[in-house]
Amino acid sequence: MAESNGHESVSANGRDPESHSTVRNVVCVVLDTARAKSTGPETTPTMTQLAAEGTTFENAFATAPWTLPSHASIFTGTYPSEHGTHGGHTYLDDDLRTLPEAFADAGYETVGVSNNTWITEEFGFDRGFDELRKGWQYVQSDADMGAVVRGEDLREKLQATRRRLFDGNPIVNAANILYSELFQPAGDDGADRSTTWIRNWLEGRDDDRPFFLFCNFIEPHVEYDPPKAYAEQFLPEDASYEEAVAIRQDPRAYDCEDYTLSDREFALLRGLYRAELAYVDDQLAELRTALEDAGEWTDTLFVVCGDHGEHVGEHGFFGHQYNLYDTLLNVPLVVHGGPFTDGGRRRDLVQLLDLPATLLESVGIDDLALLEQGSGRSIHPQSAAEPRDAVFAEYVAPQPSIERLEARFGEIPDRVRAFDRRLRAVRTAKHKYVRGDDGFERLHDIESDPLEHVDIAADGPEQVRALRERLEERFEPLADAEPAAAVEMREGTKERLADLGYL
């Protein structure tokens, strides 16, 4: 029996039928690289409908601008400098309690489906899951195969297929490689097979326990390669699908001035990016239907969020590294079901690290170890937690490191070398302040300059001082991130992360 946390308790075998404040199951879906500004009725109608029936948080923010530290915050309720998972330490340490562990110890069946290479057992994200499936092990696409890209010859394809075959269970992989080549939709990076697997899992369950399901859909991540039918809905009228997908997509090479992109090319890339959001939104619809068909929808708290955003030409960047603009931090967050039903649009400041406290309160689990280690505040509509008047973010260490960039490109631009720094940001409803350990600082008036184009730090010394003090109150002094022994990655893992622009 779970303990009360200010609401009616939920047992591991059911819920109080008279309480509207609790639900039985929890599903958390991360749309990797989804930024808030690109979601809405046109690109994400399913998520928009979920928001209309549930609650949408217009001012939700990630704690970091890329996958690994952001997911670590979602799983532990802590900031990057607290959980210590960053570009120089790519492992979620065992001494932190995770959200799946809290659900497992409360009697839940816990299942994860990850299509992002970082969110695996190699990097410490399997703790608490009864099963954590790696999408690329069971089904592959060009983007996830690592070495397989357009224009490779047959020998390279055979070498990549061999790696796919022996990364995991060779018999299972052989069957699924064949299946994926024959049936997986072109442009799909695993979402379709993930939703199919989840549907089959739901249909075959004979477990009376409630469940916690985590799922990461990676499609909006580089390389943008949506199915052609989706791409054609969002590309400019004078552009073809073939022109768009021929554009080189290598954010780190772009940063290092190895090649350039024109305004038109960025416009086409933004079309592909929006098409990826539309495609994965349809997978959300499939997931909802699967839950409905299994008779679980009305008893399920359904959460959809981005883990970070994306630059597609904004501020001169491509990808999601080296800075803390809202383009990377402001993410969609929609919660449907239970106490969030008909909750409307909320404009209060919230963070993704608030999810552990929120989800546990929603199902009536009181896990002190998880709640007390973190910095989260429940955003449950009846929560007694004080609302935030500011949100924070950190960029602890560049990923890839400047050394890796030098090894790949040789001499790199001074502009990129300047990104070898640690950043922190504090954002209120009116202002955004960013400070680096090299003395870098920026101040923006969010109300008059929501796209953060104008630095007003020189004109607002008192505001700079006040927000700098907020950062110092919240965190230890800025210092270099302590490096740790590198995680020994399998060769296939290195290739996939390199393909995603991380190595």
Secondary structure, 3 states (H helix, E strand, C coil): CCCCCCCCCCECCECCCCCCCCCCEEEEEEECCCCHHHCCCCCCHHHHHHHHHCEEECCEECCCCCHHHHHHHHHHCCCHHHHCCECCECCCCCCCCCHHHHHHHCCCEEEEEECCCCCCHHHCCCCCCCEEEEHHHHCCCCCCCCCCCCCCCHHHHHHHHHHHHHCCCHHHHHHHHHHHHHHCCCCCCCHHHHHHHHHHHHHHCCCCCCEEEEEEECCCCCCCCCCHHHHHHHCCCCCCHHHHHCCCCCHHHHHCCCCCCCHHHHHHHHHHHHHHHHHHHHHHHHHHHHHHHCCCHHHEEEEEEECCCCEECHHHCEECCCCCCHHHHEECEEEECHHHCCCEEECCEEEHHHHHHHHHHHHCCCCHHHHHHCCCCCCCCCCCCCCECCEEEEECCCCCCHHHHHHHHCCCCHHHHCCCCCEEEEECCCEEEEEECCCCEEEEECCCCCCCCCCCHHHCHHHHHHHHHHHHHHCCCCCCCCCCCCCCCCHHHHHHHHHCCCC
